[in-house]
Amino acid sequence: MSTSAQTSADTDVSPGAGTVTDRLVQANARYADRFGEPGMDARPVLDVAVVACMDARLDLHAALGLELGDCHTIRNAGGVVTDDVIRSLTISRRALGTRSVILIHHTNCGLESITEEFRQELEHEVGQHPVRAVEAYTDAAQDVRQSMQRVRTSPFLLHTDDVRGFVFDVTTGLLREILPAS
């Protein structure tokens, strides 16, 4: 039984064909056989960067009607705007010309089920204090507002007037826009 939401001839591999990574590398070889140079550079066609959660249920290109080359996609746990997201957005905006940022959190996020105590548990288990905050939250809409504020107030980012935030509903596939804090 597959846990994937969809199956594809590109990823179907007989059981026992090795590790998941082995199967993905095999799928890549088939992909590369049909691959053609896309004829574009690193600048996204739509001049937009999308920051979203890494959750496997979010197929951003399908949900937003995007094609290869349309956007920069930055993903992490929760879709939270962290220092590393600011780093990526800075490169996206200043070096590669994006002008818009879309932030997407989602319903039923794993970050809603853990707390910052997760760091303490990690430290106890491995004997080292994790440097980064977990950035857990209980209210996706409020965290989207916080993330919008982080983007809008970063001194490293240009064009912070077009920053919009959304919560993606994993049961309906719809986006709900979140207005910034006033």
PyMOL commands that place a pseudoatom at each C-alpha (Angstrom):
pseudoatom trace, name=CA, resn=MET, resi=1, chain=A, elem=C, hetatm=0, pos=[0.000, 0.000, 0.000]
pseudoatom trace, name=CA, resn=SER, resi=2, chain=A, elem=C, hetatm=0, pos=[1.360, 3.394, -0.968]
pseudoatom trace, name=CA, resn=THR, resi=3, chain=A, elem=C, hetatm=0, pos=[1.109, 6.428, 1.276]
pseudoatom trace, name=CA, resn=SER, resi=4, chain=A, elem=C, hetatm=0, pos=[1.434, 8.764, -1.690]
pseudoatom trace, name=CA, resn=ALA, resi=5, chain=A, elem=C, hetatm=0, pos=[-1.567, 10.843, -2.641]
pseudoatom trace, name=CA, resn=GLN, resi=6, chain=A, elem=C, hetatm=0, pos=[-1.059, 9.855, -6.246]
pseudoatom trace, name=CA, resn=THR, resi=7, chain=A, elem=C, hetatm=0, pos=[0.919, 7.286, -8.165]
pseudoatom trace, name=CA, resn=SER, resi=8, chain=A, elem=C, hetatm=0, pos=[2.892, 7.828, -11.304]
pseudoatom trace, name=CA, resn=ALA, resi=9, chain=A, elem=C, hetatm=0, pos=[4.731, 5.701, -13.792]
pseudoatom trace, name=CA, resn=ASP, resi=10, chain=A, elem=C, hetatm=0, pos=[7.766, 7.817, -12.909]
pseudoatom trace, name=CA, resn=THR, resi=11, chain=A, elem=C, hetatm=0, pos=[7.752, 6.679, -9.278]
pseudoatom trace, name=CA, resn=ASP, resi=12, chain=A, elem=C, hetatm=0, pos=[6.305, 3.166, -9.549]
pseudoatom trace, name=CA, resn=VAL, resi=13, chain=A, elem=C, hetatm=0, pos=[9.084, 0.758, -8.729]
pseudoatom trace, name=CA, resn=SER, resi=14, chain=A, elem=C, hetatm=0, pos=[8.672, -2.858, -7.767]
pseudoatom trace, name=CA, resn=PRO, resi=15, chain=A, elem=C, hetatm=0, pos=[8.975, -3.681, -4.069]
pseudoatom trace, name=CA, resn=GLY, resi=16, chain=A, elem=C, hetatm=0, pos=[12.429, -4.772, -3.039]
pseudoatom trace, name=CA, resn=ALA, resi=17, chain=A, elem=C, hetatm=0, pos=[14.063, -2.416, -5.531]
pseudoatom trace, name=CA, resn=GLY, resi=18, chain=A, elem=C, hetatm=0, pos=[16.186, -0.954, -2.754]
pseudoatom trace, name=CA, resn=THR, resi=19, chain=A, elem=C, hetatm=0, pos=[15.746, 1.965, -0.436]
pseudoatom trace, name=CA, resn=VAL, resi=20, chain=A, elem=C, hetatm=0, pos=[13.364, 4.836, -1.051]
pseudoatom trace, name=CA, resn=THR, resi=21, chain=A, elem=C, hetatm=0, pos=[16.369, 6.891, -2.124]
pseudoatom trace, name=CA, resn=ASP, resi=22, chain=A, elem=C, hetatm=0, pos=[17.367, 4.177, -4.599]
pseudoatom trace, name=CA, resn=ARG, resi=23, chain=A, elem=C, hetatm=0, pos=[13.863, 4.256, -6.082]
pseudoatom trace, name=CA, resn=LEU, resi=24, chain=A, elem=C, hetatm=0, pos=[13.926, 8.048, -6.327]
pseudoatom trace, name=CA, resn=VAL, resi=25, chain=A, elem=C, hetatm=0, pos=[17.303, 7.971, -8.072]
pseudoatom trace, name=CA, resn=GLN, resi=26, chain=A, elem=C, hetatm=0, pos=[15.910, 5.398, -10.523]
pseudoatom trace, name=CA, resn=ALA, resi=27, chain=A, elem=C, hetatm=0, pos=[12.913, 7.647, -11.168]
pseudoatom trace, name=CA, resn=ASN, resi=28, chain=A, elem=C, hetatm=0, pos=[15.314, 10.524, -11.778]
pseudoatom trace, name=CA, resn=ALA, resi=29, chain=A, elem=C, hetatm=0, pos=[17.163, 8.501, -14.407]
pseudoatom trace, name=CA, resn=ARG, resi=30, chain=A, elem=C, hetatm=0, pos=[13.867, 7.975, -16.265]
pseudoatom trace, name=CA, resn=TYR, resi=31, chain=A, elem=C, hetatm=0, pos=[13.070, 11.681, -15.889]
pseudoatom trace, name=CA, resn=ALA, resi=32, chain=A, elem=C, hetatm=0, pos=[16.502, 12.666, -17.221]
pseudoatom trace, name=CA, resn=ASP, resi=33, chain=A, elem=C, hetatm=0, pos=[15.969, 10.487, -20.305]
pseudoatom trace, name=CA, resn=ARG, resi=34, chain=A, elem=C, hetatm=0, pos=[13.056, 12.772, -21.284]
pseudoatom trace, name=CA, resn=PHE, resi=35, chain=A, elem=C, hetatm=0, pos=[14.524, 15.966, -19.862]
pseudoatom trace, name=CA, resn=GLY, resi=36, chain=A, elem=C, hetatm=0, pos=[15.037, 18.972, -22.081]
pseudoatom trace, name=CA, resn=GLU, resi=37, chain=A, elem=C, hetatm=0, pos=[16.851, 22.124, -21.005]
pseudoatom trace, name=CA, resn=PRO, resi=38, chain=A, elem=C, hetatm=0, pos=[14.007, 24.420, -19.928]
pseudoatom trace, name=CA, resn=GLY, resi=39, chain=A, elem=C, hetatm=0, pos=[15.443, 27.484, -21.670]
pseudoatom trace, name=CA, resn=MET, resi=40, chain=A, elem=C, hetatm=0, pos=[15.230, 29.816, -18.701]
pseudoatom trace, name=CA, resn=ASP, resi=41, chain=A, elem=C, hetatm=0, pos=[17.494, 31.197, -16.038]
pseudoatom trace, name=CA, resn=ALA, resi=42, chain=A, elem=C, hetatm=0, pos=[17.110, 31.300, -12.246]
pseudoatom trace, name=CA, resn=ARG, resi=43, chain=A, elem=C, hetatm=0, pos=[14.832, 34.365, -12.316]
pseudoatom trace, name=CA, resn=PRO, resi=44, chain=A, elem=C, hetatm=0, pos=[11.232, 33.294, -11.776]
pseudoatom trace, name=CA, resn=VAL, resi=45, chain=A, elem=C, hetatm=0, pos=[8.927, 34.183, -14.650]
pseudoatom trace, name=CA, resn=LEU, resi=46, chain=A, elem=C, hetatm=0, pos=[6.236, 35.587, -12.326]
pseudoatom trace, name=CA, resn=ASP, resi=47, chain=A, elem=C, hetatm=0, pos=[8.696, 37.526, -10.111]
pseudoatom trace, name=CA, resn=VAL, resi=48, chain=A, elem=C, hetatm=0, pos=[7.262, 35.826, -7.019]
pseudoatom trace, name=CA, resn=ALA, resi=49, chain=A, elem=C, hetatm=0, pos=[8.675, 33.845, -4.116]
pseudoatom trace, name=CA, resn=VAL, resi=50, chain=A, elem=C, hetatm=0, pos=[6.445, 31.420, -2.216]
pseudoatom trace, name=CA, resn=VAL, resi=51, chain=A, elem=C, hetatm=0, pos=[7.281, 30.510, 1.377]
pseudoatom trace, name=CA, resn=ALA, resi=52, chain=A, elem=C, hetatm=0, pos=[5.391, 27.437, 2.547]
pseudoatom trace, name=CA, resn=CYS, resi=53, chain=A, elem=C, hetatm=0, pos=[5.425, 24.509, 4.904]
pseudoatom trace, name=CA, resn=MET, resi=54, chain=A, elem=C, hetatm=0, pos=[7.341, 21.395, 3.925]
pseudoatom trace, name=CA, resn=ASP, resi=55, chain=A, elem=C, hetatm=0, pos=[4.235, 19.254, 4.549]
pseudoatom trace, name=CA, resn=ALA, resi=56, chain=A, elem=C, hetatm=0, pos=[3.928, 16.540, 1.903]
pseudoatom trace, name=CA, resn=ARG, resi=57, chain=A, elem=C, hetatm=0, pos=[0.205, 17.269, 1.478]
pseudoatom trace, name=CA, resn=LEU, resi=58, chain=A, elem=C, hetatm=0, pos=[0.924, 20.654, -0.124]
pseudoatom trace, name=CA, resn=ASP, resi=59, chain=A, elem=C, hetatm=0, pos=[1.435, 20.429, -3.883]
pseudoatom trace, name=CA, resn=LEU, resi=60, chain=A, elem=C, hetatm=0, pos=[2.142, 24.117, -4.323]
pseudoatom trace, name=CA, resn=HIS, resi=61, chain=A, elem=C, hetatm=0, pos=[2.489, 24.112, -8.088]
pseudoatom trace, name=CA, resn=ALA, resi=62, chain=A, elem=C, hetatm=0, pos=[-0.861, 22.373, -8.558]
pseudoatom trace, name=CA, resn=ALA, resi=63, chain=A, elem=C, hetatm=0, pos=[-2.624, 24.400, -5.844]
pseudoatom trace, name=CA, resn=LEU, resi=64, chain=A, elem=C, hetatm=0, pos=[-1.450, 27.713, -7.284]
pseudoatom trace, name=CA, resn=GLY, resi=65, chain=A, elem=C, hetatm=0, pos=[-1.527, 26.833, -10.983]
pseudoatom trace, name=CA, resn=LEU, resi=66, chain=A, elem=C, hetatm=0, pos=[2.236, 27.249, -11.305]
pseudoatom trace, name=CA, resn=GLU, resi=67, chain=A, elem=C, hetatm=0, pos=[4.548, 25.861, -13.951]
pseudoatom trace, name=CA, resn=LEU, resi=68, chain=A, elem=C, hetatm=0, pos=[8.266, 25.140, -13.858]
pseudoatom trace, name=CA, resn=GLY, resi=69, chain=A, elem=C, hetatm=0, pos=[10.129, 28.426, -13.652]
pseudoatom trace, name=CA, resn=ASP, resi=70, chain=A, elem=C, hetatm=0, pos=[7.209, 30.526, -12.395]
pseudoatom trace, name=CA, resn=CYS, resi=71, chain=A, elem=C, hetatm=0, pos=[8.378, 31.077, -8.814]
pseudoatom trace, name=CA, resn=HIS, resi=72, chain=A, elem=C, hetatm=0, pos=[11.013, 30.560, -6.192]
pseudoatom trace, name=CA, resn=THR, resi=73, chain=A, elem=C, hetatm=0, pos=[9.779, 28.079, -3.597]
pseudoatom trace, name=CA, resn=ILE, resi=74, chain=A, elem=C, hetatm=0, pos=[11.160, 28.206, -0.053]
pseudoatom trace, name=CA, resn=ARG, resi=75, chain=A, elem=C, hetatm=0, pos=[9.918, 25.500, 2.288]
pseudoatom trace, name=CA, resn=ASN, resi=76, chain=A, elem=C, hetatm=0, pos=[10.512, 24.635, 5.922]
pseudoatom trace, name=CA, resn=ALA, resi=77, chain=A, elem=C, hetatm=0, pos=[8.628, 23.217, 8.892]
pseudoatom trace, name=CA, resn=GLY, resi=78, chain=A, elem=C, hetatm=0, pos=[5.545, 25.389, 9.272]
pseudoatom trace, name=CA, resn=GLY, resi=79, chain=A, elem=C, hetatm=0, pos=[6.421, 27.797, 6.464]
pseudoatom trace, name=CA, resn=VAL, resi=80, chain=A, elem=C, hetatm=0, pos=[7.715, 30.083, 9.202]
pseudoatom trace, name=CA, resn=VAL, resi=81, chain=A, elem=C, hetatm=0, pos=[9.797, 33.121, 8.229]
pseudoatom trace, name=CA, resn=THR, resi=82, chain=A, elem=C, hetatm=0, pos=[13.105, 32.396, 9.943]
pseudoatom trace, name=CA, resn=ASP, resi=83, chain=A, elem=C, hetatm=0, pos=[16.523, 33.983, 9.452]
pseudoatom trace, name=CA, resn=ASP, resi=84, chain=A, elem=C, hetatm=0, pos=[17.275, 31.411, 6.765]
pseudoatom trace, name=CA, resn=VAL, resi=85, chain=A, elem=C, hetatm=0, pos=[14.035, 32.249, 4.930]
pseudoatom trace, name=CA, resn=ILE, resi=86, chain=A, elem=C, hetatm=0, pos=[15.026, 35.931, 5.060]
pseudoatom trace, name=CA, resn=ARG, resi=87, chain=A, elem=C, hetatm=0, pos=[18.410, 34.899, 3.616]
pseudoatom trace, name=CA, resn=SER, resi=88, chain=A, elem=C, hetatm=0, pos=[16.709, 33.066, 0.723]
pseudoatom trace, name=CA, resn=LEU, resi=89, chain=A, elem=C, hetatm=0, pos=[14.212, 35.874, 0.126]
pseudoatom trace, name=CA, resn=THR, resi=90, chain=A, elem=C, hetatm=0, pos=[17.048, 38.420, 0.110]
pseudoatom trace, name=CA, resn=ILE, resi=91, chain=A, elem=C, hetatm=0, pos=[18.807, 36.479, -2.651]
pseudoatom trace, name=CA, resn=SER, resi=92, chain=A, elem=C, hetatm=0, pos=[15.509, 35.964, -4.487]
pseudoatom trace, name=CA, resn=ARG, resi=93, chain=A, elem=C, hetatm=0, pos=[14.678, 39.664, -4.376]
pseudoatom trace, name=CA, resn=ARG, resi=94, chain=A, elem=C, hetatm=0, pos=[17.996, 41.444, -4.620]
pseudoatom trace, name=CA, resn=ALA, resi=95, chain=A, elem=C, hetatm=0, pos=[19.865, 39.091, -6.946]
pseudoatom trace, name=CA, resn=LEU, resi=96, chain=A, elem=C, hetatm=0, pos=[17.048, 37.471, -8.916]
pseudoatom trace, name=CA, resn=GLY, resi=97, chain=A, elem=C, hetatm=0, pos=[14.402, 40.182, -9.167]
pseudoatom trace, name=CA, resn=THR, resi=98, chain=A, elem=C, hetatm=0, pos=[11.335, 38.875, -7.369]
pseudoatom trace, name=CA, resn=ARG, resi=99, chain=A, elem=C, hetatm=0, pos=[8.884, 41.543, -6.241]
pseudoatom trace, name=CA, resn=SER, resi=100, chain=A, elem=C, hetatm=0, pos=[6.092, 39.588, -4.542]
pseudoatom trace, name=CA, resn=VAL, resi=101, chain=A, elem=C, hetatm=0, pos=[6.060, 37.189, -1.597]
pseudoatom trace, name=CA, resn=ILE, resi=102, chain=A, elem=C, hetatm=0, pos=[3.311, 34.706, -0.817]
pseudoatom trace, name=CA, resn=LEU, resi=103, chain=A, elem=C, hetatm=0, pos=[3.360, 33.039, 2.604]
pseudoatom trace, name=CA, resn=ILE, resi=104, chain=A, elem=C, hetatm=0, pos=[1.422, 29.797, 3.040]
pseudoatom trace, name=CA, resn=HIS, resi=105, chain=A, elem=C, hetatm=0, pos=[0.771, 27.953, 6.288]
pseudoatom trace, name=CA, resn=HIS, resi=106, chain=A, elem=C, hetatm=0, pos=[-1.841, 25.196, 6.457]
pseudoatom trace, name=CA, resn=THR, resi=107, chain=A, elem=C, hetatm=0, pos=[-4.439, 23.549, 8.641]
pseudoatom trace, name=CA, resn=ASN, resi=108, chain=A, elem=C, hetatm=0, pos=[-3.470, 20.563, 10.773]
pseudoatom trace, name=CA, resn=CYS, resi=109, chain=A, elem=C, hetatm=0, pos=[0.217, 21.479, 10.732]
pseudoatom trace, name=CA, resn=GLY, resi=110, chain=A, elem=C, hetatm=0, pos=[2.617, 19.371, 12.760]
pseudoatom trace, name=CA, resn=LEU, resi=111, chain=A, elem=C, hetatm=0, pos=[3.992, 22.532, 14.381]
pseudoatom trace, name=CA, resn=GLU, resi=112, chain=A, elem=C, hetatm=0, pos=[0.600, 22.986, 16.046]
pseudoatom trace, name=CA, resn=SER, resi=113, chain=A, elem=C, hetatm=0, pos=[1.070, 19.710, 17.926]
pseudoatom trace, name=CA, resn=ILE, resi=114, chain=A, elem=C, hetatm=0, pos=[4.488, 20.384, 19.470]
pseudoatom trace, name=CA, resn=THR, resi=115, chain=A, elem=C, hetatm=0, pos=[5.852, 23.081, 21.736]
pseudoatom trace, name=CA, resn=GLU, resi=116, chain=A, elem=C, hetatm=0, pos=[9.159, 24.799, 22.274]
pseudoatom trace, name=CA, resn=GLU, resi=117, chain=A, elem=C, hetatm=0, pos=[9.769, 22.075, 24.893]
pseudoatom trace, name=CA, resn=PHE, resi=118, chain=A, elem=C, hetatm=0, pos=[10.728, 19.974, 21.870]
pseudoatom trace, name=CA, resn=ARG, resi=119, chain=A, elem=C, hetatm=0, pos=[14.115, 21.758, 21.980]
pseudoatom trace, name=CA, resn=GLN, resi=120, chain=A, elem=C, hetatm=0, pos=[14.590, 20.798, 25.610]
pseudoatom trace, name=CA, resn=GLU, resi=121, chain=A, elem=C, hetatm=0, pos=[13.720, 17.184, 24.815]
pseudoatom trace, name=CA, resn=LEU, resi=122, chain=A, elem=C, hetatm=0, pos=[16.266, 17.198, 21.978]
pseudoatom trace, name=CA, resn=GLU, resi=123, chain=A, elem=C, hetatm=0, pos=[18.922, 18.664, 24.233]
pseudoatom trace, name=CA, resn=HIS, resi=124, chain=A, elem=C, hetatm=0, pos=[18.255, 16.019, 26.867]
pseudoatom trace, name=CA, resn=GLU, resi=125, chain=A, elem=C, hetatm=0, pos=[18.356, 13.242, 24.267]
pseudoatom trace, name=CA, resn=VAL, resi=126, chain=A, elem=C, hetatm=0, pos=[21.464, 14.266, 22.312]
pseudoatom trace, name=CA, resn=GLY, resi=127, chain=A, elem=C, hetatm=0, pos=[23.379, 16.315, 24.877]
pseudoatom trace, name=CA, resn=GLN, resi=128, chain=A, elem=C, hetatm=0, pos=[23.550, 19.494, 22.802]
pseudoatom trace, name=CA, resn=HIS, resi=129, chain=A, elem=C, hetatm=0, pos=[21.336, 22.557, 22.915]
pseudoatom trace, name=CA, resn=PRO, resi=130, chain=A, elem=C, hetatm=0, pos=[19.625, 23.157, 19.538]
pseudoatom trace, name=CA, resn=VAL, resi=131, chain=A, elem=C, hetatm=0, pos=[20.558, 26.599, 18.258]
pseudoatom trace, name=CA, resn=ARG, resi=132, chain=A, elem=C, hetatm=0, pos=[17.302, 27.360, 16.483]
pseudoatom trace, name=CA, resn=ALA, resi=133, chain=A, elem=C, hetatm=0, pos=[13.833, 27.794, 17.928]
pseudoatom trace, name=CA, resn=VAL, resi=134, chain=A, elem=C, hetatm=0, pos=[11.206, 25.266, 16.906]
pseudoatom trace, name=CA, resn=GLU, resi=135, chain=A, elem=C, hetatm=0, pos=[8.830, 28.136, 16.008]
pseudoatom trace, name=CA, resn=ALA, resi=136, chain=A, elem=C, hetatm=0, pos=[5.844, 26.036, 17.070]
pseudoatom trace, name=CA, resn=TYR, resi=137, chain=A, elem=C, hetatm=0, pos=[2.480, 27.777, 17.045]
pseudoatom trace, name=CA, resn=THR, resi=138, chain=A, elem=C, hetatm=0, pos=[-1.137, 27.098, 17.947]
pseudoatom trace, name=CA, resn=ASP, resi=139, chain=A, elem=C, hetatm=0, pos=[-2.786, 29.597, 15.578]
pseudoatom trace, name=CA, resn=ALA, resi=140, chain=A, elem=C, hetatm=0, pos=[-1.769, 29.363, 11.914]
pseudoatom trace, name=CA, resn=ALA, resi=141, chain=A, elem=C, hetatm=0, pos=[-3.417, 32.677, 11.015]
pseudoatom trace, name=CA, resn=GLN, resi=142, chain=A, elem=C, hetatm=0, pos=[-1.574, 34.528, 13.769]
pseudoatom trace, name=CA, resn=ASP, resi=143, chain=A, elem=C, hetatm=0, pos=[1.711, 32.943, 12.729]
pseudoatom trace, name=CA, resn=VAL, resi=144, chain=A, elem=C, hetatm=0, pos=[1.092, 34.014, 9.124]
pseudoatom trace, name=CA, resn=ARG, resi=145, chain=A, elem=C, hetatm=0, pos=[0.648, 37.581, 10.417]
pseudoatom trace, name=CA, resn=GLN, resi=146, chain=A, elem=C, hetatm=0, pos=[3.906, 37.308, 12.340]
pseudoatom trace, name=CA, resn=SER, resi=147, chain=A, elem=C, hetatm=0, pos=[5.678, 35.961, 9.248]
pseudoatom trace, name=CA, resn=MET, resi=148, chain=A, elem=C, hetatm=0, pos=[4.279, 38.801, 7.094]
pseudoatom trace, name=CA, resn=GLN, resi=149, chain=A, elem=C, hetatm=0, pos=[5.580, 41.289, 9.658]
pseudoatom trace, name=CA, resn=ARG, resi=150, chain=A, elem=C, hetatm=0, pos=[9.021, 39.682, 9.638]
pseudoatom trace, name=CA, resn=VAL, resi=151, chain=A, elem=C, hetatm=0, pos=[9.213, 40.014, 5.851]
pseudoatom trace, name=CA, resn=ARG, resi=152, chain=A, elem=C, hetatm=0, pos=[7.875, 43.570, 5.815]
pseudoatom trace, name=CA, resn=THR, resi=153, chain=A, elem=C, hetatm=0, pos=[10.289, 44.802, 8.485]
pseudoatom trace, name=CA, resn=SER, resi=154, chain=A, elem=C, hetatm=0, pos=[13.454, 43.059, 7.330]
pseudoatom trace, name=CA, resn=PRO, resi=155, chain=A, elem=C, hetatm=0, pos=[16.100, 45.635, 6.405]
pseudoatom trace, name=CA, resn=PHE, resi=156, chain=A, elem=C, hetatm=0, pos=[17.493, 43.199, 3.825]
pseudoatom trace, name=CA, resn=LEU, resi=157, chain=A, elem=C, hetatm=0, pos=[14.375, 42.968, 1.673]
pseudoatom trace, name=CA, resn=LEU, resi=158, chain=A, elem=C, hetatm=0, pos=[13.235, 45.308, -1.055]
pseudoatom trace, name=CA, resn=HIS, resi=159, chain=A, elem=C, hetatm=0, pos=[9.669, 45.729, -2.304]
pseudoatom trace, name=CA, resn=THR, resi=160, chain=A, elem=C, hetatm=0, pos=[7.907, 44.682, 0.897]
pseudoatom trace, name=CA, resn=ASP, resi=161, chain=A, elem=C, hetatm=0, pos=[4.602, 46.215, -0.217]
pseudoatom trace, name=CA, resn=ASP, resi=162, chain=A, elem=C, hetatm=0, pos=[3.452, 43.016, -1.986]
pseudoatom trace, name=CA, resn=VAL, resi=163, chain=A, elem=C, hetatm=0, pos=[3.558, 40.447, 0.829]
pseudoatom trace, name=CA, resn=ARG, resi=164, chain=A, elem=C, hetatm=0, pos=[0.425, 38.369, 1.293]
pseudoatom trace, name=CA, resn=GLY, resi=165, chain=A, elem=C, hetatm=0, pos=[-0.318, 35.482, 3.605]
pseudoatom trace, name=CA, resn=PHE, resi=166, chain=A, elem=C, hetatm=0, pos=[-2.661, 32.499, 3.437]
pseudoatom trace, name=CA, resn=VAL, resi=167, chain=A, elem=C, hetatm=0, pos=[-3.704, 29.363, 5.278]
pseudoatom trace, name=CA, resn=PHE, resi=168, chain=A, elem=C, hetatm=0, pos=[-4.184, 26.355, 2.997]
pseudoatom trace, name=CA, resn=ASP, resi=169, chain=A, elem=C, hetatm=0, pos=[-6.951, 23.988, 4.089]
pseudoatom trace, name=CA, resn=VAL, resi=170, chain=A, elem=C, hetatm=0, pos=[-5.637, 20.434, 3.694]
pseudoatom trace, name=CA, resn=THR, resi=171, chain=A, elem=C, hetatm=0, pos=[-9.184, 19.033, 3.524]
pseudoatom trace, name=CA, resn=THR, resi=172, chain=A, elem=C, hetatm=0, pos=[-10.619, 21.363, 0.854]
pseudoatom trace, name=CA, resn=GLY, resi=173, chain=A, elem=C, hetatm=0, pos=[-7.532, 22.578, -1.007]
pseudoatom trace, name=CA, resn=LEU, resi=174, chain=A, elem=C, hetatm=0, pos=[-8.629, 26.196, -0.630]
pseudoatom trace, name=CA, resn=LEU, resi=175, chain=A, elem=C, hetatm=0, pos=[-6.521, 29.145, 0.451]
pseudoatom trace, name=CA, resn=ARG, resi=176, chain=A, elem=C, hetatm=0, pos=[-7.863, 31.562, 3.044]
pseudoatom trace, name=CA, resn=GLU, resi=177, chain=A, elem=C, hetatm=0, pos=[-6.209, 34.964, 2.935]
pseudoatom trace, name=CA, resn=ILE, resi=178, chain=A, elem=C, hetatm=0, pos=[-4.927, 36.339, 6.217]
pseudoatom trace, name=CA, resn=LEU, resi=179, chain=A, elem=C, hetatm=0, pos=[-4.849, 40.098, 6.558]
pseudoatom trace, name=CA, resn=PRO, resi=180, chain=A, elem=C, hetatm=0, pos=[-1.826, 41.657, 8.235]
pseudoatom trace, name=CA, resn=ALA, resi=181, chain=A, elem=C, hetatm=0, pos=[-2.046, 42.904, 11.782]
pseudoatom trace, name=CA, resn=SER, resi=182, chain=A, elem=C, hetatm=0, pos=[-3.197, 46.502, 11.877]
for i in range(1, 182): cmd.bond("trace and resi %d" % i, "trace and resi %d" % (i + 1))
show_as sticks, trace
zoom trace
